[in-house]
Amino acid sequence: MKKIVAIISFFVVYTYGNTFNIGKNKIKAGGQIVADTAWIDDNGYRYHKSEIRRARIYLKGDLTKFLSYELEYSFTGKNDWRDVYLKYTGFSGWMIYIGNIKEAFGLEALTSSKYNTFMERALSDLYNSRKMGILVKGHKKIDTNILTYAAGGYGKSLDEAIDNKHGNNSLTTRLTYAKIFSKKMIYHLGISTSFTDHDQDSIKLTSDIGSHLYLGSFLKTKVKKVDHTKRIGLEAAVVYNALSFQGEYILYTISNTINSYNFSGWYIQASWFLTGESKKYKIKSATFSRTKPYKPINQGGYGAVEVALRLTQLDINDKDENGKEERDIAFGINWYLKPNLRLMSEYTFADEILENSKDAKLFQLRVLYDF
């Protein structure tokens, strides 16, 4: 049933346009569809898989001069409802969000999946998903210096509330500083913190080596009867014309009735646009945005080409006697045919670097289209 609704929704928006009016209010409709395929060698076991990774549709618009909204629904994944919120912008330099929203934590997690360099986020299992809550964000510009600050309180997700499931309460903060020399020369630093209160539930940490099509878990560990968790994240990025560098470190502490366990992960990555484009930085959210090719194919050009390299390490070894530490090396080539159409290819090698050593290799392709 979901697939039928998705096909009808995409057809209607694509055919009749994505902007329409109801009374005096303008409403914008849009969405994205992402298709993946991968060839995987998991320690000698070889297989091929394909899937529709994302199929989402949204509505957004303004209710008043300072009050706007967004409703986003996903036809794939575990959570049906994505961004569902009201946003108030009546205070100069500040924004207030109320609804089902992302926690204000991390650079790659807050950057839309449509705009991230690699097909999957490097440390996705160390982030929280969207939750219902209130988020206050602000920014201040002093010459070429940009400060952003955000703080939010969250409860269960909208899907958990609809299904009457248990959820957890979180408090999260993020502070960033950026130096904007020009649109193509930017330095960025940030720190995030998060505290989540748990009700004796279990937390499972896993690794999929950067592919949603990977079967099972390359590494995994589980902590039972969790009382609370704490996270601290550090982030940095540099844009220098066609070159960009980005990295994050997350320390994740899980405490139960017996002990506290420290897990961590980090990644560093570099990308280079062979065709001269550069990453676009969003000042108000301190994240990266859409890359627009200088010569898109619909204007007789050849699009933009980006090559990227990422090194990731995940340490979930604190709880278990067996070694559970992983290092991934990923190489990607992205072809931006138009601003909203991208072809992606990646090769990843993952290695367990402590005891019981094993490795996995994968090559994956993606078509990403949003409207």
Helices and strands as residue ranges (DSSP letters): H 2-16, E 19-22, E 25-42, E 45-62, E 67-74, E 81-88, E 94-101, H 107-110, G 124-126, E 131-142, E 145-154, H 158-162, E 169-182, E 185-206, E 220-240, E 243-256, E 260-273, E 281-282, E 287-288, G 297-299, E 304-315, E 325-338, E 341-352, E 359-370
